[in-house]
């Protein structure tokens, strides 16, 4: 039985975005819609719900990103994050919490502007701000060490915009997977790339970072419609296509998201899928038991759909 799009979206907003996730919880929900128009509208409405609720929203489409690689997923998310804005928000909040006044222009958080606003010598304020960043940011062990070091650099870029801007640019490139040489960020005390072994920790760190910088959390929309499709080579476009093993790797990624909800805060993952996700005889999620057992709705009403289920089938927009 199919759930109306409006019904499902209301449940997501009321029970998750407005309540559970905002309070620090995490959840993964799968919506299967056969109609492309319905999926597109769901994506747009989810984005709007997230933005209206104060969430940072990221959309990752399996047709554009190799979703079986968690580091590629993180890079796609990072490319959509306003890193400088979050660093400025964290710095402003932390400065105020420690008894300092903000400049008349809140977007100008240089050390000089802060010193003038508080009538404090720059040298003295420099020491105090350094201690504040150490206590409030570097010792926040809910984030991985590399992530904390990167955020320290972005905060320092707000305080000292002329202090090694090339290193700041390199940290931004590192977050987005665009860094050519790891030596470019050694000045930030970061010595390894973001790869499959640490990308999940980076994503968990990002969700926490967004929360402490004033956002409600992270709303992540994963469109996996492309994954179970079997398309002849002569009919393919320039997008990403998946073999059966690669499709199961994506399912394993979703399984890890589901099992990891206890280890991450304020993260809602909405997975959008097409009909083949449930019906394809070789590539549906049913063929990957580790995911199937986590999504299967074994106990359900015979006449009414459950919009709170881990996997719902959405009625067509028409």
C-alpha positions in Angstrom: 0.0 0.0 0.0 1.2 3.5 -0.9 1.5 6.5 1.4 0.6 9.9 0.1 3.6 12.2 -0.3 2.0 14.8 1.9 1.3 12.3 4.7 4.9 11.0 4.7 6.4 14.5 4.6 4.2 15.5 7.6 5.4 12.6 9.6 9.1 13.4 8.7 8.6 17.0 9.8 6.6 16.5 12.9 8.1 13.3 14.4 11.7 13.7 13.2 12.8 17.1 12.1 10.8 19.1 14.6 11.4 16.7 17.5 13.7 13.7 17.5 16.5 14.8 15.2 16.5 18.4 16.6 17.0 17.0 20.1 20.1 15.2 18.9 18.8 11.9 17.5 19.5 10.3 14.1 17.3 8.4 11.7 17.3 6.8 8.2 14.1 6.6 6.2 13.6 5.1 2.7 10.9 6.4 0.3 10.3 4.4 -2.9 8.5 6.3 -5.6 8.0 4.8 -9.1 7.4 8.2 -10.7 10.3 10.5 -11.5 8.2 13.6 -10.9 7.2 12.3 -7.5 10.8 11.7 -6.5 11.8 15.2 -7.7 9.0 16.8 -5.7 9.9 14.8 -2.6 13.5 16.0 -3.0 12.4 19.6 -3.3 10.0 19.4 -0.4 12.5 17.7 1.9 15.0 20.4 1.1 12.4 23.0 1.9 11.5 21.3 5.1 15.1 21.1 6.2 15.9 24.7 5.4 12.7 26.0 7.1 13.6 24.0 10.1 17.1 25.4 10.4 19.0 22.4 9.0 21.9 22.3 6.6 20.8 20.3 3.6 22.9 18.2 1.2 21.7 16.2 -1.7 23.8 13.3 -3.2 22.6 11.7 -6.4 24.0 8.2 -7.2 23.8 9.2 -10.9 26.5 11.9 -10.3 28.5 10.5 -7.4 30.0 7.0 -6.9 27.9 6.3 -3.9 29.5 3.0 -3.0 32.5 5.1 -1.9 31.8 6.8 1.4 34.6 9.3 0.9 33.0 10.5 -2.4 29.7 10.9 -0.5 31.4 13.0 2.1 33.1 15.2 -0.5 29.8 15.7 -2.2 28.3 16.8 1.1 31.3 19.0 2.0 31.0 20.8 -1.4 27.5 22.0 -0.3 28.4 23.2 3.2 29.0 26.9 3.9 32.2 26.3 5.9 33.2 29.9 6.4 29.8 30.7 7.6 29.8 27.9 10.2 33.2 28.9 11.4 32.1 32.5 11.8 28.9 31.4 13.7 31.0 29.2 16.0 33.5 31.9 16.7 30.8 34.5 17.3 28.9 32.3 19.7 32.0 31.3 21.6 33.2 34.8 22.0 29.9 36.0 23.4 29.7 33.0 25.8 33.1 34.0 27.2 32.0 37.5 28.0 33.2 39.5 25.0 31.3 41.9 22.8 30.9 41.4 19.0 31.9 44.2 16.6 29.1 46.4 15.2 29.6 44.4 11.9 29.1 40.8 13.1 30.6 39.5 9.8 33.9 41.1 10.7 35.5 38.9 13.5 39.1 39.8 12.9 41.2 40.1 16.1 41.6 43.8 15.4 37.8 44.3 15.2 37.2 42.3 18.4 39.9 44.1 20.3 38.4 47.5 19.3 34.9 46.4 20.3 36.1 45.2 23.7 38.7 47.9 24.3 41.3 45.2 24.9 44.9 45.1 23.6 45.2 42.7 20.7 48.1 40.8 22.3 46.0 40.1 25.4 42.9 39.2 23.4 45.0 36.9 21.1 46.0 34.8 24.1 42.5 34.7 25.4 41.0 33.7 22.1 43.6 31.0 21.7 42.6 29.5 25.0 38.9 29.7 24.1 39.5 27.8 20.8 41.5 25.2 22.7 38.8 24.6 25.3 35.7 24.9 23.1 36.9 23.4 19.8 40.0 21.4 20.0 38.9 19.5 23.1 35.5 18.7 21.7 36.1 15.0 21.3 32.8 14.4 19.6 34.7 15.3 16.4 37.7 13.5 14.9 41.1 15.1 15.4 41.6 16.0 11.8 38.2 17.6 11.6 38.9 19.6 14.7 42.2 20.8 13.3 40.5 21.8 10.1 37.8 23.8 12.0 40.5 25.5 14.1 42.2 26.7 10.9 38.9 28.0 9.5 38.2 29.9 12.8 41.7 31.3 12.8 41.1 32.5 9.2 38.3 34.6 10.5 40.5 36.1 13.2 43.6 36.5 11.1 42.6 36.7 7.4 46.1 37.5 6.3 47.7 34.5 8.1 48.6 31.9 5.5 45.5 32.1 3.4 47.0 29.4 1.1 46.8 27.0 4.0 43.1 27.8 4.6 42.4 27.3 1.0 44.2 24.0 1.1 42.1 22.9 4.1 38.9 23.8 2.2 40.2 21.7 -0.8 41.0 18.9 1.6 37.4 18.8 2.9 36.0 18.8 -0.6 38.4 16.1 -1.9 40.1 18.5 -4.2 43.6 18.6 -2.6 46.4 17.6 -4.8 49.3 17.2 -2.3 48.9 16.4 1.3 52.0 18.5 2.1 49.9 21.6 1.4 48.0 21.2 4.7 50.8 20.1 7.0 50.9 23.6 8.4 47.4 22.9 9.7 48.9 19.8 11.4 46.8 17.5 9.2 48.8 14.6 7.7 46.3 12.3 6.0 43.7 12.5 3.3 40.0 11.8 3.8 39.5 8.3 2.5 37.2 5.3 3.0 38.8 4.5 6.4 37.9 7.9 8.0 35.2 9.5 5.9 32.4 8.2 8.1 34.0 9.7 11.2 34.3 13.0 9.2 30.6 12.9 8.5 29.7 12.2 12.1 32.0 15.1 13.0 30.2 17.4 10.5 26.8 16.6 12.0 28.1 17.5 15.4 29.8 20.7 14.1 26.7 21.9 12.4 24.8 21.5 15.7 27.3 23.4 17.8 27.4 26.2 15.2 23.7 26.9 15.6 22.1 24.7 13.0 19.4 22.1 13.9 21.6 19.4 12.3 22.2 17.8 8.9 19.5 16.7 6.5 21.1 14.3 4.0 19.1 13.3 0.9 20.5 10.3 -0.9 18.9 9.5 -4.3 19.8 5.8 -5.1 17.4 5.5 -8.1 20.3 4.8 -10.5 21.9 2.0 -8.4 19.7 -1.0 -9.2 19.2 -0.1 -12.9 20.6 -2.3 -15.6 21.3 -0.1 -18.6 23.1 -1.4 -21.8 26.3 0.4 -22.5 25.1 1.9 -25.8 22.2 3.6 -23.9 24.2 5.2 -21.1 24.9 8.9 -20.7 27.9 10.4 -19.0 26.6 9.7 -15.5 27.6 7.0 -13.0 26.3 3.5 -13.5 26.6 0.5 -11.1 27.5 -3.1 -11.5 25.7 -5.6 -9.2 28.6 -5.7 -6.7 28.7 -1.9 -6.7 25.0 -1.8 -6.1 25.4 -4.1 -3.1 28.2 -1.8 -1.8 25.8 1.1 -1.8 23.3 -1.1 0.1 26.1 -1.8 2.6 26.6 1.9 2.9 22.9 2.4 3.7 23.1 -0.5 6.2 26.0 1.2 7.9 24.1 4.5 8.1 21.2 2.6 9.8 23.4 0.8 12.3 25.4 4.0 13.0 22.5 6.1 14.1 23.4 5.6 17.8 26.9 7.1 17.1 25.8 10.3 15.4 23.7 13.3 16.5 21.2 15.4 14.6 21.4 13.6 11.3 18.4 12.7 9.2 19.1 10.6 6.1 16.3 10.4 3.5 16.9 7.8 0.9 14.9 8.2 -2.3 14.6 5.2 -4.6 12.7 4.0 -7.7 10.6 0.8 -8.3 13.7 -1.3 -9.1 14.9 -0.9 -5.5 12.2 -3.2 -4.4 11.3 -5.3 -7.5 14.5 -6.1 -9.5 15.1 -9.8 -9.3 18.9 -9.4 -9.1 19.6 -5.9 -7.7 16.8 -5.1 -5.3 17.6 -4.4 -1.7 15.9 -7.8 -0.9 18.9 -9.5 -2.5 21.1 -7.9 0.1 19.9 -9.5 3.4 21.9 -7.2 5.7 19.8 -4.2 4.4 16.6 -6.1 3.8 16.4 -7.3 7.4 16.7 -3.7 8.6 14.0 -2.3 6.3 11.5 -5.1 6.1 8.2 -4.3 7.8 7.3 -7.7 9.1 4.4 -6.6 11.2 2.0 -4.3 9.4 -1.7 -3.5 9.0 -3.4 -5.3 6.1 -5.4 -2.3 5.0 -3.5 0.8 6.1 0.1 1.8 5.3 2.4 2.8 8.1 4.1 6.2 7.3 6.5 5.7 10.2 8.0 2.5 8.7 11.7 2.4 7.8 10.7 1.9 4.1 7.5 3.4 2.6 6.1 3.3 -0.9 5.0 6.7 -2.1 1.9 7.2 -4.2 2.5 8.8 -7.6 2.2 12.6 -7.9 -0.5 12.2 -10.5 
